Amino acid sequence: MPRPTHPRSAQYLRAPQNQFPISNFRLPADWKEPLAQGRLLLLSCFPAAHRRVTAELAARRNEFVAAIADQVWFAHIAPGGKMQRLASSVAAWD
C-alpha cells in the first residue's frame, strides 16, 4: 500500500497498530527524517506486556490517539461499524 505524501512542514502522530513493545518497531526509511526533525511522534499507550492486538486494544488505541489529536479525520466510516462508534464518541467530546 503506497504511503501518502505530506508537506515537509506537517506534523504527524503514529501509533503503530501491531508493535508491542514499541521499542521493537522497525522504523520505515521514509519516517526517519520527519522523526529526526521532530515532525513525527511514535507512541503506544500499552505496556510491553501486551503481545497481540485485540479488538479491545485497537479500540483503546484509536480512542487514545483521537483524544490527544488536534483534529480527527475519518477516511471511511461504515454504518454501524467501529469507526462510526469512535466518531460518535469523538463528536460528543466537543
C-alpha positions in Angstrom: 0.0 0.0 0.0 1.6 3.3 -1.0 2.1 5.9 1.7 0.6 9.3 1.2 2.9 12.2 0.6 2.7 15.1 3.0 4.1 18.7 3.1 7.6 18.8 4.6 6.4 21.1 7.4 3.4 18.9 8.6 3.4 17.2 12.0 2.1 13.7 12.5 1.4 11.2 15.2 1.7 7.5 14.6 0.6 4.8 17.0 1.7 1.6 15.3 -1.1 -0.9 15.4 0.8 -4.2 15.8 4.1 -3.4 17.5 4.4 -4.5 21.1 6.5 -3.2 22.7 7.0 -0.1 20.6 10.8 -0.3 21.2 10.7 -3.3 18.7 9.1 -1.2 16.0 11.1 -1.2 12.8 11.1 2.4 11.5 10.4 2.7 7.8 13.1 4.6 6.0 10.8 7.5 4.9 9.9 8.1 8.6 13.5 8.7 9.7 13.8 12.3 8.5 10.5 13.6 9.9 11.3 11.8 13.2 14.7 13.4 13.4 13.2 16.8 12.6 10.6 16.5 15.4 7.7 16.3 13.0 6.8 12.7 13.8 5.9 11.2 17.1 5.7 7.5 17.7 3.9 6.3 20.8 2.0 3.5 22.3 -0.5 3.6 25.2 0.2 0.0 26.1 2.8 -1.6 28.3 5.2 -4.1 26.8 3.2 -7.0 28.4 0.7 -6.8 25.5 2.0 -9.0 22.7 -1.0 -9.1 20.4 -3.5 -6.6 19.1 -7.1 -7.4 20.1 -10.3 -5.6 19.1 -10.4 -4.1 22.6 -6.8 -2.9 22.4 -7.3 -1.5 18.9 -10.4 0.5 20.1 -8.5 1.8 23.1 -5.5 2.8 20.9 -7.9 4.6 18.4 -9.6 6.5 21.3 -6.3 7.5 22.8 -5.0 8.9 19.5 -8.2 10.7 18.9 -8.1 12.2 22.4 -4.6 13.7 22.0 -5.1 14.8 18.4 -5.9 18.4 17.5 -8.1 17.2 14.6 -9.6 13.8 13.9 -10.4 12.8 10.3 -12.1 9.6 9.2 -11.4 8.4 5.6 -14.2 5.9 5.7 -17.0 5.1 8.2 -19.1 2.0 7.7 -22.7 2.4 9.1 -22.8 0.6 12.5 -19.1 -0.1 12.4 -16.4 0.5 15.0 -15.2 3.8 13.4 -18.8 5.1 13.5 -18.8 4.4 17.2 -15.5 6.2 17.6 -16.6 9.1 15.5 -19.8 9.5 17.6 -17.7 9.3 20.8 -15.3 12.0 19.5 -18.2 14.2 18.4 -19.6 14.0 22.0 -16.3 15.3 23.4 -16.8 18.8 21.9 
